[in-house]
Amino acid sequence: MGNKKSSFLLSVLAGLVIVVITAIGFANMLHRPGIQGFRSHPIMPKDPALPAILTLEGVRLETPRDAEFILSSKAIGDEVVYELRKPAGVETVRARLVRYYEVALPLFLAIGVVGFLIGFLVIILKPDDPQVRIFYWATISFSAAVIISGDLYSVRGGGLSLVPGVLLDFAYPLAPALLWRFTRTFTGRPRETWFRYFMALPVVFGVLLSSGFLYSQLKPSLEAFRLTVRYFPIFRAYVAFTCLAAIVEMVRVFRKSESEKVRAQIKWIFFGLVVGLTPFIVLYQLPQVIGGAGSELMSEDMSSVFLIFIPACIALAILRHRLMNIDLVINRSLVYSFLTVFMVGVYLLTVELLRTLFVRTALVGQNAVSIGAAVLAAAVFQPARRRIQGAVDKTFFRQGYDYQKTVMNFNARAQKIMDPEHMASQFDEAVAEVMPLAKLGVAVCEPTGEGPRFTLLKGIEEKAAWAFLSLTGKPDVAWVRRESVATVEAVDFTAQGLLGSLGWEAVMLLPFGSGALAGCAALGRKKSGQRFTREDLDLVETLAGELALGLQRIRLQEEIFTERASREKADELSRLKTEFISSVSHELRTPMASLQSLSELLGSGKVQDEAKRGRLLQLMAGECGRLSRFVHNVLDFAKIEKDTKLYDLRTADLQPLVREVVDLCRLGTAAEGFKIGAEMPEGPVPLEADHDAVRQALLNLMDNAIKYSAEQKEITVRLVPGSESVEIQVEDHGIGIGPEDRERIFDAFFRAPSAARRNPKGVGLGLMIVKHIMDAHGGRIGLKSELGTGTTFSLIFPLRR
Ligand code: ADP
């Protein structure tokens, strides 16, 4: 931050130094001497019929610029000797030098001063904007170049008076280059390498021009001066090229830009450049590049007059179209005061003119004439004043706004907005576009059970918004302060005191109708210093109405979204429920069917062999176990959903628990050919846990390992005690779990499609319950799996100290 500030101060300081040097240069120019009678046509005209100067102070002139060099060491009033060629013959003349400039100089000064003012104004208003920085340096160098306008005519004052000349030699080449650079900021891609190299060119020219200037002056050497003059067309070509490039760039930007605002800004810059530069380039610079010195079609003074269009048009672009986003509003009463003084002057002049006219021509008495003249002038004065005021308004102020266009533009933009905050800033922008205000506030609130709650508060404090929202009065009527409006129509002055104490000028409620929203828009002072007209209030009220509509639309859309989301959730739930019922019935039907057939077989008495009967009973016990585990899981799920599942923590040895589960599973799967290995440590493995829950978790893992085993029916259970935690691992060599399913297998009812195909038994609750159990113990589940190779689940319990 500090860096930015100091670089800003440095820029302004450097600019001020340049202004001082420019002022010295201008003072020097005032003393530029000229030869009487040769101001309006060149010293060596091409037309042989005109008088021409052949030698000056004994030096034979080769180009008109030789004379400039010789005269630069003289002062006004000095005597010079020159040979004059006339149709009658050559004659030697002795004459005193006169002031060279008559009209052009004040004009250059005016152009430059306006340029300097714009430059400083802009950098002070927007010191951090890079585009503004470039613009600043462009205007500073342009203004310095225009005011100094010649590097000679300064030598008499000694060394220090050479400084303006050197400044000019740098400012002149830099101005068009910076102008081009500025126009390139609009395209947003001004950082091409070739352009950076190009920007070195003005510096090179500056070095060449100033060293030529210094050498020829200090020596002094006419030869050196002639050399610089000989190569000067190269520089002129550079200037012409760069200015044209800037104009072309503007055309390109204009055609590319889609924003109407940018287009309006560019139109003005373009207009300024074309009108300002064309005479200078086409009539002055280019002819000299082609035909040499003296071939210009228009004098430098005349062609420079047009340069005033550049700063003027840019100033207009800033005032009317916020060029470079500069929000500058001239206080209108100030302009009107100037205007009135000017008009009164014109009025008095007119009266005087008419009076003399009447007195000369008419025979009526003096008094009658004066009155008549005054009446006549007044008749013209009033409408003229109104006209001029209107014209000034149109030119300088963003008033006379197109009501419909403003509203339509806002509408078009508002339609795409989904965020209330953004909507409010669009409103702010729309108002600022036509009526710059010191501040603008928007507040929207939603009355809830516990009282209203602000959903949007922009540019206004809650306290003020509260106060405004509690105002009651007729709808569609704005509360205003009497002194800030120029209307009494449809306004309410009853809240004057409140508005004044809170620092606002006007407030209107946002017309939300009977909806669930309430809100207000508050207006601060107009930057122009003018009062709000009925038209102004109408426009803001209309925009506020559109804003309210937009905000309501956003709210509705949001409601629809949440409603749709909850409906989707309900649909998903009912789908899961259906799926669950069908899997439950499946899950129940299979063991029940096998229980039924087994019990029938045993009941029939056909199986006599004790060992066989034992096996059948074992099978039945296995099926019963599976059934009970399933019911257990479903009940647990219900408890988890209702958040009523409780755990009973107790410290006990894990060894017997794991053994029991392994035995149970061995028993249940022996018939299918499973090999279930157990790797256990030597001593007891105590753990503080709900051992019933741990058993259930391990059984669920074992069930899965059995269900999802493929050809290799081998399962290993390990109990691994550690210093920080205890792990129970279940490793299988089954189908494995794909990476895409690893997260979701812990969700209720989720089953990987491949797993469901492989084994229809299952409802997708097992792992979800395992996860819940592990979470309740502060533990976690480890999972290592590879598709087609196998899976290892680990129950990892932390050891509490
Ligand atoms: P269920 O086994 O009833 O489908 P679970 O919650 O126990 O439900 O398991 C969820 C899913 O995780 C299973 O459908 C399966 O896709 C996958 N899964 C669980 N354990 C294994 C395993 N050992 N091998 C391969 N896939 C498994």
Residues whose N, C-alpha, C, O or C-beta is under 5 A from the ligand:
A	BS01	ADP	N704 A705 Y708 G734 I735 G736 I737 I745 F750 R751 A752 A755 K761 G762 V763 G764 L765 G766 L767 M768 T791
